[in-house]
Amino acid sequence: MGKITALRTGKGRSQRVNIYLDGKFAFSLDPEVVAREGLKTEQSLSAEQVKVLIESDRHQRCLSAATRYLSYRPRSESELKERLRRRGFDAEIMEAVISRLKEQGLVDDVAFARYWAENRESFSPRSRWLTRVELRQKGIAEDIIAEAVDVIDDEASAYKAALGKAHSLRQVDDEDFRHRLGEYLKRRGFSYGVISHTVEQVWRDRKGGDVKPETE
């Protein structure tokens, strides 16, 4: 049993609260944990209560790390697990945190796969095959991937991607134009047939003066 003799906010961005028991530093906690548990000076803590507080702090730190990572863009469950694992959180705490985030709708592989496919289509068109590979690398289940990429039209995506690239090739000759545009579409994962048809279509547009710049 120990008595809290001081609660002192530490320096740095985390602003963790240092807990002093019987005049000596004992441990530090996330401010959220201190507030939630209503800790105050002169309060007595048993060894079991200290253990529970430290465990609660680990959970809070894991939750904070997860929500911070999710704040930049949506993540797959696999991505989030790997991030938390690298941060040193144990499996039990990670599972509890991810379960809570899934209940809140903040981790949803179906929504993530849809977001990824739509984002690619809008800002960086690529083939259905390459989008499938990317989602597989992010740990998305095959049935979810199949649904997400089903809406991708390779012909339309290739043409959209080619228009953006064609604008930067205005000064090259016809042979170089065809070659460089074809290689660009190849890197985007499109098949030979789609590439051949798209390059021919954009080349005809170019000769007719119809190629318009698009943001890639």
Disulfide bonds with the S-S distance in Angstrom:
none
